[in-house]
Amino acid sequence: MLCEVRRWQVYLLMAFRVKNAPISISRVVTPLGEVKCGLNGNPSSCEISEQVKYENGFSTIMVMPNYEVELISFQPPCDRPQSQYVTMSTGWLWRIQKLTDAVDPIELYCRFTPKRNQEIVYDTACVESLDAVEIYDKDWRIHIGTEDGEALHYRALKNDGFPSRLNDIVSVDRSIVIRNQFGFNSFLPHLNKGEHLHMHLLWLTAVKLTKMLIHG
């Protein structure tokens, strides 16, 4: 099964290279650089149908030939003890609905681009149910995180924003999300007409390290 998942990911990557391009939907500027959240698709066939503002964020709905894609960007509450050191925090929630039965690969991404001439270190910072990358210099630390394969498998078993028929393609050691040093790419599995898939709470936080040292 793992070999099948890898072959499927290679097929999708080749398809995107042929006809698709990055479409940025949401962007956040951090002290170390810019983080963009979007999808790879055909720009000529994507149309933003609606943008809704909320108290703590906004929602962008994009209609494609075979999908309706909604990206919710919001400012999550900082109620943890460490929140006094967090200077900015952003969350994203993807909601995807399949409009047809057509086979149409789709890829979501969250990508960090550093400032020019910035000396930056890249690392991982994964914990239970969370897959994360860590980006830092001598003054700032940024985390970008999302659900790991185990969390997606749990949601699939409950049919919670992840079709239960797909529960065998995600587990503790495999996921539809691919981590790299700059962020994440997510190659979505084939959805049947009317099915929904949600990618929950992809977090971005920026912490001032010098502030932690002063108050620590």
HELIX and SHEET records of a PDB file:
HELIX    1   1 LEU A    2  LYS A   19  1                                  18    
HELIX    2   2 PRO A   43  SER A   45  5                                   3    
HELIX    3   3 PRO A   81  TYR A   85  5                                   5    
HELIX    4   4 GLY A  149  LEU A  157  1                                   9    
HELIX    5   5 SER A  164  ILE A  169  5                                   6    
HELIX    6   6 LEU A  209  HIS A  215  1                                   7    
SHEET    1   A 5 ALA A  21  VAL A  29  0                                        
SHEET    2   A 5 GLY A  33  GLY A  41 -1                                        
SHEET    3   A 5 GLU A 107  PRO A 114 -1                                        
SHEET    4   A 5 GLY A 183  PHE A 187 -1                                        
SHEET    5   A 5 VAL A 177  ASN A 180 -1                                        
SHEET    1   B 8 GLU A  47  TYR A  54  0                                        
SHEET    2   B 8 GLY A  57  VAL A  63 -1                                        
SHEET    3   B 8 TYR A  67  PHE A  74 -1                                        
SHEET    4   B 8 VAL A  86  LYS A  98 -1                                        
SHEET    5   B 8 HIS A 196  LYS A 208 -1                                        
SHEET    6   B 8 TRP A 140  GLU A 147 -1                                        
SHEET    7   B 8 LEU A 130  TYR A 136 -1                                        
SHEET    8   B 8 VAL A 121  THR A 124 -1                                        
END                                                                             
